[in-house]
Amino acid sequence: MDKHAQFEAVAAPGATEVAEGAALSPAEWQFAGTQRAGLYGWFARLYAEEVSEPLYRSHFADGGFAPFTGLAELGLEAEVQRLDAAIIALRAEQLPRLELAADFAQLFLLDGKTSALPYASAYAGTDSASPLFGAAEARMRDFLAARELAIQADFREPADHLAVPLALMAELAGAASSAEDIYTAAATQADFLRTALLDWLPRFVERCQQARPRFDVYPALAALLLGFVRADVAFLEDVGGSAAVS
């Protein structure tokens, strides 16, 4: 799975578009899949590691390319504006990338009591100290093995790290963009999002808000990610329903 995918900031067709008309054409489905794959790849990259200097210059510096702006079209205008405001505040610092790296460490690399661990297993129980390498990690490894996929050797994290299902969704969306059976492709992706992300992502997002890092970039990013995943599931469900009756 390539966590360094590049893409354009164009939102996939919204759920209302699908509900109002006929099923997506193969060309529309392919375009949506390509854009969705790029967005999932971007989110995966931001959670996989600290923002590098080249990535900061290209995507966060003044005049840089902001892939998330197209998500405002999916009803996520408030989340997009929040992230944009957080990035503007970060730019005012003398060493913005280092400040962002410090927030990354505070949120994702410390203990689960004071941070927001990016592992599904950490949210499997009823408290904030659930053991890592739990059932969620095993399920993700089984899912990858069944599809003959593997985590990149240089990514030394458990399989239930948030970046893994995000990178896998980038893979699934991109590979399915040329699928003939759009209904099955959409249903498969929606099911994966519900089981691999939405059953724990809201709790992770809540912890990001509670951790209160110096800058709002990562809490805002988490809120935007949750909104995007929910909108994408709705989109996929509508696509599947339209394809099933077309």
PyMOL commands that set and color helices and strands:
alter all, ss='L'
color gray80, all
select helices_A, chain A and resi 15-20+26-48+53-59+67-74+77-91+96-108+120-123+135-146+163-178+182-198+201-211+217-245
alter helices_A, ss='H'
color red, helices_A
deselect
rebuild
show_as cartoon
